Amino acid sequence: MRMSTVRAFALSLPGTTEAPHHDYGSFRVRGGIFVTLPPGDAVIHVFVGEEHRERALAMYPEWTEKLMWGGKARGLRITLALADTSAVKVLMRQAYEARSARR
C-alpha cells in the first residue's frame, strides 16, 4: 500500500483534515486524530479501539503491531509495504468512526 492511497482515502472521509502533529502528519475529524503519519512512508499509526486492534493483530500479524503510546496500547502500527489495502481502509474507517462519534 502506498502513502498516497492512505492520504486519498483518509481525505475522502467526510470532515477529515490533514495537519501536522509534532514531527508527524495526522488526519483528524472534528479535531480528533484518527491516523498519524510518522516521518518517512513506511508505516502509519491507526487509532482503533481494543476490539478492532486485537482482531487485526490476530488476522494480519505480518503487517500489524500493537502501537504503544504513553505506556498504553492505543492502536496499530501498520507496515504499508506488506499491508492489504482493503483491510487498512477498513481499519482507518473504524478509527475515523470512533473518533467522530466521541466529538
C-alpha positions as CSV (number, residue, x, y, z in Angstrom):
1,M,0.0,0.0,0.0
2,R,1.3,3.5,-0.8
3,M,1.1,6.6,1.4
4,S,-0.7,8.3,-1.5
5,T,-3.5,5.8,-1.2
6,V,-3.7,6.3,2.6
7,R,-3.9,10.1,2.1
8,A,-6.5,9.9,-0.6
9,F,-8.7,7.5,1.4
10,A,-8.4,9.5,4.6
11,L,-9.3,12.8,2.9
12,S,-12.3,11.1,1.2
13,L,-13.9,10.6,4.6
14,P,-16.3,13.5,5.4
15,G,-14.9,16.3,7.5
16,T,-11.3,14.9,7.5
17,T,-8.4,17.4,7.6
18,E,-4.7,16.8,7.4
19,A,-2.5,18.7,9.9
20,P,1.0,18.4,11.5
21,H,1.3,16.7,14.9
22,H,4.7,17.3,16.3
23,D,7.1,15.6,13.8
24,Y,4.3,13.6,12.3
25,G,1.4,14.2,10.0
26,S,-2.1,13.5,11.1
27,F,-5.6,13.0,9.8
28,R,-8.3,14.4,12.1
29,V,-12.1,14.6,12.2
30,R,-13.8,17.2,14.3
31,G,-10.4,18.0,15.8
32,G,-9.6,14.4,16.9
33,I,-6.7,12.4,15.5
34,F,-7.5,9.0,14.0
35,V,-4.3,8.3,12.0
36,T,-0.8,9.6,12.3
37,L,2.0,9.5,9.8
38,P,5.5,9.1,11.2
39,P,8.4,10.6,9.2
40,G,9.0,8.5,6.0
41,D,6.4,6.5,4.1
42,A,7.0,3.1,5.8
43,V,4.3,3.0,8.5
44,I,1.1,4.6,9.7
45,H,-0.5,4.6,13.1
46,V,-4.2,3.9,13.2
47,F,-6.0,4.6,16.5
48,V,-8.6,1.8,16.6
49,G,-10.2,0.5,19.8
50,E,-9.1,-2.6,21.6
51,E,-11.6,-5.0,19.9
52,H,-10.6,-3.9,16.4
53,R,-6.9,-3.8,17.4
54,E,-6.8,-7.3,18.8
55,R,-8.7,-8.7,15.8
56,A,-6.3,-7.1,13.3
57,L,-3.3,-8.3,15.2
58,A,-4.6,-11.9,15.0
59,M,-5.6,-11.7,11.4
60,Y,-2.7,-9.7,10.0
61,P,0.4,-10.4,12.1
62,E,2.7,-9.9,9.2
63,W,1.9,-6.2,8.8
64,T,0.4,-5.0,12.1
65,E,1.8,-4.5,15.6
66,K,0.4,-3.0,18.8
67,L,1.0,0.7,19.0
68,M,2.1,1.8,22.4
69,W,1.7,5.5,23.3
70,G,2.2,6.9,26.7
71,G,2.6,3.4,28.2
72,K,-0.7,2.2,26.9
73,A,-1.9,0.3,23.8
74,R,-3.6,3.0,21.6
75,G,-4.0,1.4,18.2
76,L,-1.9,-0.2,15.4
77,R,1.4,0.4,13.7
78,I,0.9,-0.7,10.1
79,T,3.8,-1.5,7.8
80,L,2.5,-0.2,4.4
81,A,4.7,-2.3,2.1
82,L,3.2,-5.5,3.4
83,A,-0.4,-4.3,4.2
84,D,-3.6,-5.3,2.4
85,T,-5.1,-2.1,1.1
86,S,-8.8,-3.0,1.7
87,A,-8.1,-4.1,5.2
88,V,-6.2,-0.9,6.0
89,K,-9.1,1.1,4.7
90,V,-11.5,-0.8,7.0
91,L,-9.2,-0.1,10.0
92,M,-8.9,3.6,9.1
93,R,-12.7,3.9,8.7
94,Q,-13.2,2.2,12.1
95,A,-10.7,4.7,13.7
96,Y,-12.5,7.6,11.9
97,E,-15.9,6.5,13.1
98,A,-14.8,6.1,16.7
99,R,-13.1,9.5,16.7
100,S,-16.0,11.3,15.1
101,A,-18.5,9.7,17.5
102,R,-16.5,11.0,20.5
103,R,-16.7,14.6,19.5
